[in-house]
Amino acid sequence: MFTGIVQTVGTVIGVDAFDSGDRRLRIDTRGIALPALEVGASLCVSGVCLTIVESTKGVVAMDVSARTLADTVLGEWTVGQSVNLEPALAAGDALGGHFVMGHVDGAAEVVQVREDGRSVELVLSAPRELNRFIAPKGSVALDGVSLTVNDVSTDSFSVNLVPHTLRETTLSDCRAGSRLNLEIDIIARYVARLAATS
């Protein structure tokens, strides 16, 4: 489990493909401290919970299944890709964002980027089956970053990126057409499931 508060921005330095369709990512974590990088530990990589299978001097390797590649934007990554990194939440850690599971629901596409005072507002489109779970003043995770929703329409929603978020995450690179990993709020997901079965 994570909070959507990015600890550092890392870089993909290797992408190994397997005949099965799976891949192994190698990521320079830029100084996340042990034990967060031990083999077997979970690491949130731009919103996707992955398990570390190798760890040497700040470089980790993680296997990504073909299913995860299909359900997220990880299949589009190449060497040089910047990624948001957050180690798993430990008992006693501050809960600064919201509960992020690292189980990406799909991709959101940036429709518009516009200045809003010192912040930047992103307008994004989401698949309708996901957009219905997004509520004004609710939470979403975009590439692993916990954000508050501004407005919601039939097939889009908007969020604001404050200067700190722009400095400390990859979201400053967003342009129209950028695709981001989207995780809807887990509470909304379970409320909808309960309503459908009652």
Accessible surface in RSA format (square Angstrom, percent):
REM  Atomic radii and reference values for relative SASA: ProtOr
REM  Chains: A
REM  Algorithm: Lee & Richards
REM  Probe-radius: 1.40
REM  Slices: 20
REM RES _ NUM      All-atoms   Total-Side   Main-Chain    Non-polar    All polar
REM                ABS   REL    ABS   REL    ABS   REL    ABS   REL    ABS   REL
RES MET A   1    97.61  50.5  66.48  44.0  31.13  74.1  58.77  50.0  38.84  51.5
RES PHE A   2     0.09   0.0   0.09   0.1   0.00   0.0   0.09   0.1   0.00   0.0
RES THR A   3     6.88   4.9   6.88   7.0   0.00   0.0   2.45   3.3   4.43   6.7
RES GLY A   4     1.69   2.1   0.00   N/A   1.69   2.1   0.06   0.2   1.63   3.7
RES ILE A   5    92.47  52.6  86.01  64.1   6.45  15.6  87.49  63.0   4.97  13.5
RES VAL A   6    21.90  14.4   2.33   2.1  19.57  47.2   2.33   2.0  19.57  53.1
RES GLN A   7   108.54  60.7  78.72  57.5  29.83  71.0  33.10  70.5  75.44  57.2
RES THR A   8    28.39  20.2  22.09  22.4   6.30  15.0  13.62  18.3  14.77  22.3
RES VAL A   9    29.69  19.5  25.84  23.4   3.85   9.3  25.84  22.5   3.85  10.4
RES GLY A  10     0.00   0.0   0.00   N/A   0.00   0.0   0.00   0.0   0.00   0.0
RES THR A  11    25.25  18.0  25.25  25.6   0.00   0.0  24.70  33.2   0.55   0.8
RES VAL A  12     0.22   0.1   0.00   0.0   0.22   0.5   0.00   0.0   0.22   0.6
RES ILE A  13    82.92  47.2  60.34  45.0  22.58  54.4  60.51  43.6  22.41  60.8
RES GLY A  14    11.34  14.0   0.00   N/A  11.34  14.0  11.34  31.1   0.00   0.0
RES VAL A  15    44.85  29.5  18.00  16.3  26.84  64.7  18.00  15.6  26.84  72.8
RES ASP A  16    55.53  38.9  51.57  51.3   3.96   9.4  21.24  50.0  34.29  34.2
RES ALA A  17    83.77  77.0  52.02  80.3  31.75  72.2  52.02  73.3  31.75  84.1
RES PHE A  18    91.35  45.7  78.20  48.4  13.15  34.2  83.05  50.4   8.30  23.7
RES ASP A  19   166.22 116.4 123.98 123.4  42.25  99.9  47.25 111.2 118.98 118.7
RES SER A  20    83.48  70.5  44.53  59.4  38.95  89.7  54.50 116.1  28.98  40.6
RES GLY A  21    37.17  45.8   0.00   N/A  37.17  45.8  30.83  84.6   6.33  14.2
RES ASP A  22    46.48  32.6  46.11  45.9   0.37   0.9   4.11   9.7  42.37  42.3
RES ARG A  23    68.29  28.7  68.29  34.8   0.00   0.0   3.03   4.1  65.26  39.5
RES ARG A  24    50.45  21.2  50.45  25.7   0.00   0.0   1.42   1.9  49.04  29.7
RES LEU A  25     1.38   0.8   1.38   1.0   0.00   0.0   1.38   1.0   0.00   0.0
RES ARG A  26    73.11  30.7  73.11  37.3   0.00   0.0  24.84  33.9  48.27  29.3
RES ILE A  27     0.00   0.0   0.00   0.0   0.00   0.0   0.00   0.0   0.00   0.0
RES ASP A  28    50.98  35.7  50.98  50.7   0.00   0.0   1.40   3.3  49.57  49.4
RES THR A  29     0.00   0.0   0.00   0.0   0.00   0.0   0.00   0.0   0.00   0.0
RES ARG A  30   131.41  55.2 102.07  52.0  29.33  69.8  48.54  66.3  82.86  50.2
RES GLY A  31    68.38  84.3   0.00   N/A  68.38  84.3  37.53 103.0  30.85  69.1
RES ILE A  32    11.82   6.7   1.72   1.3  10.10  24.3   4.68   3.4   7.14  19.4
RES ALA A  33    71.82  66.0  58.70  90.6  13.12  29.8  66.13  93.1   5.68  15.1
RES LEU A  34   123.54  68.8 100.66  72.0  22.88  57.5 100.82  70.8  22.73  61.2
RES PRO A  35    95.44  69.6  90.62  82.6   4.81  17.5  90.71  74.9   4.73  29.4
RES ALA A  36    24.68  22.7  13.80  21.3  10.88  24.8  24.26  34.2   0.43   1.1
RES LEU A  37     4.48   2.5   4.48   3.2   0.00   0.0   4.48   3.1   0.00   0.0
RES GLU A  38    93.15  53.5  89.44  67.7   3.71   8.8  26.41  51.1  66.74  54.5
RES VAL A  39    99.06  65.2  74.48  67.4  24.57  59.2  74.48  64.7  24.57  66.6
RES GLY A  40    49.96  61.6   0.00   N/A  49.96  61.6  26.67  73.2  23.29  52.2
RES ALA A  41    27.01  24.8  15.54  24.0  11.47  26.1  25.52  35.9   1.50   4.0
RES SER A  42    37.76  31.9  31.96  42.7   5.80  13.4   5.90  12.6  31.86  44.6
RES LEU A  43     0.00   0.0   0.00   0.0   0.00   0.0   0.00   0.0   0.00   0.0
RES CYS A  44     2.66   2.0   1.98   2.2   0.68   1.6   0.06   0.1   2.61   2.8
RES VAL A  45     0.00   0.0   0.00   0.0   0.00   0.0   0.00   0.0   0.00   0.0
RES SER A  46     2.21   1.9   1.99   2.7   0.23   0.5   0.00   0.0   2.21   3.1
RES GLY A  47     2.93   3.6   0.00   N/A   2.93   3.6   2.79   7.6   0.14   0.3
RES VAL A  48     6.63   4.4   6.63   6.0   0.00   0.0   6.63   5.8   0.00   0.0
RES CYS A  49    42.41  32.1  24.79  27.7  17.62  41.4   2.09   5.3  40.32  43.5
RES LEU A  50    11.53   6.4   8.68   6.2   2.86   7.2  11.53   8.1   0.00   0.0
RES THR A  51    69.16  49.2  65.11  66.0   4.04   9.6  35.86  48.2  33.30  50.3
RES ILE A  52     0.81   0.5   0.00   0.0   0.81   2.0   0.00   0.0   0.81   2.2
RES VAL A  53    51.44  33.9  35.36  32.0  16.08  38.7  36.64  31.8  14.80  40.1
RES GLU A  54    68.91  39.6  66.15  50.0   2.76   6.6  32.91  63.7  36.00  29.4
RES SER A  55    38.50  32.5  10.77  14.4  27.73  63.9   5.54  11.8  32.96  46.2
RES THR A  56    90.61  64.4  84.35  85.5   6.26  14.9  61.86  83.1  28.74  43.5
RES LYS A  57   203.61  99.3 157.69  96.8  45.93 109.4 116.56 104.9  87.06  92.7
RES GLY A  58    22.73  28.0   0.00   N/A  22.73  28.0  14.18  38.9   8.55  19.1
RES VAL A  59    47.77  31.4  45.19  40.9   2.57   6.2  45.19  39.3   2.57   7.0
RES VAL A  60     0.54   0.4   0.00   0.0   0.54   1.3   0.54   0.5   0.00   0.0
RES ALA A  61     1.25   1.1   0.90   1.4   0.34   0.8   0.90   1.3   0.34   0.9
RES MET A  62     0.00   0.0   0.00   0.0   0.00   0.0   0.00   0.0   0.00   0.0
RES ASP A  63    63.67  44.6  49.53  49.3  14.14  33.4  26.60  62.6  37.06  37.0
RES VAL A  64     1.13   0.7   0.00   0.0   1.13   2.7   1.13   1.0   0.00   0.0
RES SER A  65    50.31  42.5  43.85  58.5   6.46  14.9  39.29  83.7  11.02  15.4
RES ALA A  66    43.96  40.4  38.71  59.7   5.25  11.9  39.65  55.8   4.32  11.4
RES ARG A  67   178.03  74.8 170.09  86.7   7.94  18.9  68.48  93.6 109.55  66.4
RES THR A  68    35.29  25.1  32.43  32.9   2.86   6.8   8.72  11.7  26.57  40.2
RES LEU A  69    21.12  11.8  13.99  10.0   7.14  17.9  14.09   9.9   7.03  18.9
RES ALA A  70    83.95  77.2  44.01  67.9  39.94  90.8  55.46  78.1  28.49  75.5
RES ASP A  71    60.27  42.2  49.93  49.7  10.34  24.4  21.24  50.0  39.03  38.9
RES THR A  72    11.93   8.5   4.30   4.4   7.63  18.2   5.24   7.0   6.68  10.1
RES VAL A  73     4.85   3.2   4.85   4.4   0.00   0.0   4.85   4.2   0.00   0.0
RES LEU A  74     1.07   0.6   0.02   0.0   1.05   2.7   0.02   0.0   1.05   2.8
RES GLY A  75    27.68  34.1   0.00   N/A  27.68  34.1  11.88  32.6  15.81  35.4
RES GLU A  76    97.30  55.9  70.86  53.6  26.44  62.9  51.03  98.7  46.27  37.8
RES TRP A  77    14.22   5.7  10.35   5.0   3.87   9.1   5.52   2.9   8.70  14.1
RES THR A  78    94.20  67.0  91.90  93.2   2.30   5.5  67.53  90.7  26.67  40.3
RES VAL A  79    97.42  64.1  76.29  69.1  21.13  50.9  76.29  66.3  21.13  57.3
RES GLY A  80    47.29  58.3   0.00   N/A  47.29  58.3  27.08  74.3  20.21  45.3
RES GLN A  81    68.32  38.2  58.96  43.1   9.37  22.3   8.50  18.1  59.83  45.4
RES SER A  82    39.45  33.3  33.70  45.0   5.75  13.3   7.03  15.0  32.43  45.4
RES VAL A  83     0.00   0.0   0.00   0.0   0.00   0.0   0.00   0.0   0.00   0.0
RES ASN A  84     2.17   1.5   1.29   1.2   0.88   2.1   1.53   3.7   0.65   0.6
RES LEU A  85     0.42   0.2   0.00   0.0   0.42   1.1   0.38   0.3   0.04   0.1
RES GLU A  86    14.09   8.1  13.71  10.4   0.38   0.9   7.66  14.8   6.43   5.3
RES PRO A  87    21.51  15.7  17.74  16.2   3.77  13.7  17.74  14.6   3.77  23.4
RES ALA A  88    42.20  38.8  27.99  43.2  14.21  32.3  27.99  39.4  14.21  37.6
RES LEU A  89    50.24  28.0  24.17  17.3  26.07  65.5  26.44  18.6  23.80  64.1
RES ALA A  90    57.31  52.7  48.23  74.4   9.08  20.7  55.57  78.3   1.74   4.6
RES ALA A  91   113.68 104.5  69.74 107.6  43.94  99.9  82.06 115.6  31.62  83.8
RES GLY A  92    86.34 106.5   0.00   N/A  86.34 106.5  42.52 116.7  43.82  98.1
RES ASP A  93    71.77  50.3  54.61  54.4  17.16  40.6  14.64  34.4  57.14  57.0
RES ALA A  94    90.93  83.6  63.97  98.7  26.97  61.3  74.62 105.1  16.31  43.2
RES LEU A  95   108.62  60.5  77.44  55.4  31.17  78.4  78.06  54.8  30.55  82.2
RES GLY A  96    59.45  73.3   0.00   N/A  59.45  73.3  28.92  79.4  30.53  68.4
RES GLY A  97    31.87  39.3   0.00   N/A  31.87  39.3   6.21  17.0  25.66  57.5
RES HIS A  98    28.69  15.7  17.44  12.1  11.25  28.8  27.60  28.4   1.09   1.3
RES PHE A  99    92.37  46.2  87.81  54.4   4.55  11.9  87.81  53.2   4.55  13.0
RES VAL A 100     0.22   0.1   0.22   0.2   0.00   0.0   0.22   0.2   0.00   0.0
RES MET A 101    39.56  20.5  36.02  23.8   3.54   8.4  35.53  30.2   4.03   5.3
RES GLY A 102     3.51   4.3   0.00   N/A   3.51   4.3   0.00   0.0   3.51   7.9
RES HIS A 103   106.98  58.5 100.49  69.9   6.48  16.6  71.01  73.2  35.96  41.8
RES VAL A 104    23.82  15.7   1.20   1.1  22.62  54.5   1.20   1.0  22.62  61.4
RES ASP A 105    47.46  33.2  18.61  18.5  28.86  68.2   5.68  13.4  41.78  41.7
RES GLY A 106    11.79  14.5   0.00   N/A  11.79  14.5  11.79  32.3   0.00   0.0
RES ALA A 107    21.42  19.7  10.55  16.3  10.87  24.7  10.75  15.1  10.67  28.3
RES ALA A 108     0.22   0.2   0.00   0.0   0.22   0.5   0.22   0.3   0.00   0.0
RES GLU A 109    76.68  44.0  75.50  57.1   1.19   2.8  11.73  22.7  64.95  53.0
RES VAL A 110     2.01   1.3   0.00   0.0   2.01   4.8   0.00   0.0   2.01   5.4
RES VAL A 111    82.44  54.3  63.97  57.9  18.47  44.5  68.12  59.2  14.33  38.9
RES GLN A 112    79.76  44.6  77.98  57.0   1.77   4.2  19.29  41.1  60.46  45.9
RES VAL A 113    61.22  40.3  34.26  31.0  26.95  65.0  34.26  29.8  26.95  73.1
RES ARG A 114   103.38  43.4  97.51  49.7   5.87  14.0  42.17  57.6  61.21  37.1
RES GLU A 115   157.07  90.2 129.14  97.7  27.93  66.5  44.70  86.5 112.36  91.7
RES ASP A 116    71.61  50.2  63.14  62.8   8.47  20.0  10.38  24.4  61.23  61.1
RES GLY A 117    74.99  92.5   0.00   N/A  74.99  92.5  45.16 123.9  29.84  66.8
RES ARG A 118   194.19  81.5 170.04  86.7  24.16  57.5  83.98 114.8 110.21  66.8
RES SER A 119    18.38  15.5  16.83  22.5   1.55   3.6   0.89   1.9  17.49  24.5
RES VAL A 120    28.59  18.8  28.59  25.9   0.00   0.0  28.59  24.8   0.00   0.0
RES GLU A 121    20.54  11.8  20.54  15.5   0.00   0.0   0.50   1.0  20.04  16.4
RES LEU A 122     0.67   0.4   0.67   0.5   0.00   0.0   0.67   0.5   0.00   0.0
RES VAL A 123    23.03  15.2  23.03  20.9   0.00   0.0  23.03  20.0   0.00   0.0
RES LEU A 124     0.00   0.0   0.00   0.0   0.00   0.0   0.00   0.0   0.00   0.0
RES SER A 125    40.32  34.1  39.01  52.1   1.31   3.0  23.51  50.1  16.82  23.6
RES ALA A 126     7.89   7.3   0.00   0.0   7.89  17.9   2.98   4.2   4.90  13.0
RES PRO A 127    49.70  36.2  35.30  32.2  14.40  52.3  48.26  39.8   1.44   8.9
RES ARG A 128   153.12  64.3 145.08  74.0   8.03  19.1  61.50  84.1  91.62  55.5
RES GLU A 129   113.77  65.3 106.58  80.6   7.19  17.1  58.52 113.2  55.25  45.1
RES LEU A 130    18.16  10.1  18.16  13.0   0.00   0.0  18.16  12.8   0.00   0.0
RES ASN A 131     4.87   3.4   3.88   3.7   0.99   2.4   0.70   1.7   4.17   4.0
RES ARG A 132   173.72  72.9 133.64  68.1  40.07  95.4  62.52  85.4 111.20  67.4
RES PHE A 133    37.24  18.6  25.51  15.8  11.73  30.5  30.19  18.3   7.05  20.2
RES ILE A 134    10.91   6.2   0.34   0.3  10.57  25.5   2.61   1.9   8.30  22.5
RES ALA A 135    53.77  49.4  50.38  77.7   3.39   7.7  51.22  72.1   2.54   6.7
RES PRO A 136    78.39  57.1  64.23  58.6  14.17  51.5  64.23  53.0  14.17  88.0
RES LYS A 137   159.92  78.0 135.89  83.4  24.04  57.2  93.78  84.4  66.15  70.5
RES GLY A 138    24.30  30.0   0.00   N/A  24.30  30.0  24.11  66.2   0.19   0.4
RES SER A 139    35.10  29.7  27.47  36.7   7.63  17.6   2.19   4.7  32.91  46.1
RES VAL A 140     0.86   0.6   0.86   0.8   0.00   0.0   0.86   0.7   0.00   0.0
RES ALA A 141     1.55   1.4   1.03   1.6   0.52   1.2   1.03   1.5   0.52   1.4
RES LEU A 142     0.00   0.0   0.00   0.0   0.00   0.0   0.00   0.0   0.00   0.0
RES ASP A 143    15.03  10.5  15.03  15.0   0.00   0.0   0.00   0.0  15.03  15.0
RES GLY A 144     3.46   4.3   0.00   N/A   3.46   4.3   1.76   4.8   1.70   3.8
RES VAL A 145     7.67   5.0   7.67   6.9   0.00   0.0   7.67   6.7   0.00   0.0
RES SER A 146    24.87  21.0   9.12  12.2  15.75  36.3   0.90   1.9  23.97  33.6
RES LEU A 147    13.71   7.6   9.26   6.6   4.45  11.2  13.71   9.6   0.00   0.0
RES THR A 148    78.70  56.0  71.35  72.3   7.36  17.5  37.00  49.7  41.70  63.0
RES VAL A 149     0.52   0.3   0.38   0.3   0.14   0.3   0.38   0.3   0.14   0.4
RES ASN A 150    34.09  23.5  30.61  29.6   3.48   8.4   9.71  23.4  24.38  23.6
RES ASP A 151    94.20  66.0  93.33  92.9   0.87   2.1  29.57  69.6  64.62  64.4
RES VAL A 152    46.89  30.9  16.16  14.6  30.74  74.1  17.46  15.2  29.43  79.8
RES SER A 153    61.61  52.1  46.76  62.4  14.86  34.2  54.00 115.0   7.62  10.7
RES THR A 154    95.25  67.7  74.07  75.1  21.18  50.5  47.39  63.7  47.86  72.4
RES ASP A 155    67.44  47.2  67.34  67.0   0.10   0.2  10.35  24.4  57.09  56.9
RES SER A 156    23.22  19.6  23.22  31.0   0.00   0.0   7.71  16.4  15.51  21.7
RES PHE A 157     3.20   1.6   0.00   0.0   3.20   8.3   3.20   1.9   0.00   0.0
RES SER A 158     6.60   5.6   6.52   8.7   0.07   0.2   5.63  12.0   0.97   1.4
RES VAL A 159     0.00   0.0   0.00   0.0   0.00   0.0   0.00   0.0   0.00   0.0
RES ASN A 160    41.98  29.0  31.76  30.7  10.22  24.6  17.25  41.5  24.73  23.9
RES LEU A 161     0.39   0.2   0.30   0.2   0.09   0.2   0.39   0.3   0.00   0.0
RES VAL A 162    75.52  49.7  75.02  67.9   0.50   1.2  75.02  65.2   0.50   1.4
RES PRO A 163    28.05  20.4  26.57  24.2   1.48   5.4  27.72  22.9   0.33   2.1
RES HIS A 164   109.01  59.6 106.83  74.3   2.18   5.6  73.96  76.2  35.05  40.8
RES THR A 165    18.38  13.1  17.04  17.3   1.34   3.2   1.96   2.6  16.42  24.8
RES LEU A 166    37.33  20.8  32.16  23.0   5.17  13.0  32.45  22.8   4.89  13.2
RES ARG A 167   161.24  67.7 125.88  64.2  35.36  84.2  71.12  97.2  90.13  54.6
RES GLU A 168    79.57  45.7  74.88  56.7   4.69  11.2  13.20  25.5  66.37  54.2
RES THR A 169    12.09   8.6   6.00   6.1   6.09  14.5   6.00   8.1   6.09   9.2
RES THR A 170    15.92  11.3   9.78   9.9   6.14  14.6   9.99  13.4   5.93   9.0
RES LEU A 171     2.24   1.2   0.29   0.2   1.95   4.9   0.35   0.2   1.89   5.1
RES SER A 172    49.73  42.0  33.15  44.2  16.58  38.2  19.99  42.6  29.74  41.7
RES ASP A 173    88.79  62.2  77.82  77.5  10.97  25.9  29.29  68.9  59.50  59.3
RES CYS A 174     6.81   5.2   3.20   3.6   3.60   8.5   2.47   6.3   4.34   4.7
RES ARG A 175   149.77  62.9 149.05  76.0   0.73   1.7  67.90  92.8  81.87  49.6
RES ALA A 176    74.52  68.5  46.76  72.2  27.76  63.1  47.49  66.9  27.03  71.6
RES GLY A 177    41.50  51.2   0.00   N/A  41.50  51.2  23.34  64.1  18.16  40.7
RES SER A 178    31.96  27.0  20.33  27.1  11.64  26.8  18.55  39.5  13.41  18.8
RES ARG A 179   103.33  43.4  85.68  43.7  17.65  42.0  30.10  41.1  73.23  44.4
RES LEU A 180     9.51   5.3   9.51   6.8   0.00   0.0   9.51   6.7   0.00   0.0
RES ASN A 181     1.60   1.1   0.78   0.8   0.81   2.0   0.78   1.9   0.81   0.8
RES LEU A 182     0.00   0.0   0.00   0.0   0.00   0.0   0.00   0.0   0.00   0.0
RES GLU A 183     3.78   2.2   3.29   2.5   0.49   1.2   2.40   4.6   1.39   1.1
RES ILE A 184     3.23   1.8   2.73   2.0   0.50   1.2   2.73   2.0   0.50   1.4
RES ASP A 185    29.66  20.8  28.52  28.4   1.14   2.7   7.26  17.1  22.41  22.3
RES ILE A 186    30.89  17.6  30.72  22.9   0.17   0.4  30.72  22.1   0.17   0.5
RES ILE A 187   115.79  65.9 112.54  83.8   3.25   7.8 115.79  83.4   0.00   0.0
RES ALA A 188    28.30  26.0  19.14  29.5   9.16  20.8  26.00  36.6   2.30   6.1
RES ARG A 189    55.67  23.4  53.65  27.4   2.02   4.8  38.70  52.9  16.97  10.3
RES TYR A 190   124.41  58.1 124.41  70.8   0.00   0.0  80.88  60.8  43.54  53.7
RES VAL A 191    90.28  59.4  88.88  80.5   1.40   3.4  89.47  77.7   0.81   2.2
RES ALA A 192    24.79  22.8  14.48  22.4  10.30  23.4  20.73  29.2   4.06  10.8
RES ARG A 193   156.16  65.6 151.91  77.4   4.26  10.1  48.95  66.9 107.22  65.0
RES LEU A 194   120.85  67.3 119.51  85.5   1.34   3.4 119.76  84.1   1.09   2.9
RES ALA A 195    69.61  64.0  46.97  72.5  22.64  51.5  53.54  75.4  16.07  42.6
RES ALA A 196    83.29  76.6  42.11  65.0  41.18  93.7  54.17  76.3  29.12  77.1
RES THR A 197    86.21  61.3  48.64  49.3  37.57  89.5  44.32  59.5  41.90  63.3
RES SER A 198   127.61 107.8  58.90  78.6  68.71 158.3  76.84 163.6  50.77  71.1
END  Absolute sums over single chains surface
CHAIN  1 A     9854.8       7529.3       2325.4       5425.9       4428.8
END  Absolute sums over all chains
TOTAL          9854.8       7529.3       2325.4       5425.9       4428.8
